[in-house]
Amino acid sequence: MGLVAKDDGWRTPDWLWERMEPLLPAPPAHPLGCHRPRVPNRDALDAILLVLRTGMQWNALKATGICSSSAAHRRFQEWVQAGVFHEFWRQGLLDYDTVVGIDWAWLAADGAMTKAPLGGAKTGPNPTDRAKRGRNVRFSARERGSRSGWRTTAPTETISRSSSRP
């Protein structure tokens, strides 16, 4: 048992689950035919929506007790590939259009496929691509005799191996 012990407002309501459940794809067959039972779809959906609504990390799902993070993330990936969330969005949009109404004549889309008209030479070069050679402190320090690449305050003593060994 985790931190979420009862319906605290984050769970999918029954009326919504009744509409969403038919849109979910059938579970894939296991290659061996036997495996650990899958997490129920409703629990997986509750966990996925909790992550999406709160922005919490997948691994934090373990503390909630809804289901494991790996099961929720795996189901999320399955449903994304199957287009489940796109269909949820489409159905919601159609319902909103039925109840409130969407004035499709006043819709506008904005986007750009080219560079900004006021950009270019006036804005200067990209700070990450200035085409400068630059100066690497580590290598320039090596040229001055420091083996580690950092400046030393005093010269280090060099011991010849041939003189110290018999």
ZIJO-V573428 format. One record per helix or strand of 2 or more residues. SS is the DSSP state (h for helix, s for strand). FROM is the first residue (numbers start at 1). TO is the last residue. Records with the same first field share a line. If there is no record, write none. Layout:
SS=FROM-TO ; FROM-TO
This chain:
h=14-23 ; 41-54 ; 58-64 ; 69-82 ; 84-99 ; 104-106 ; 120-122 ; 137-143 ; 161-164
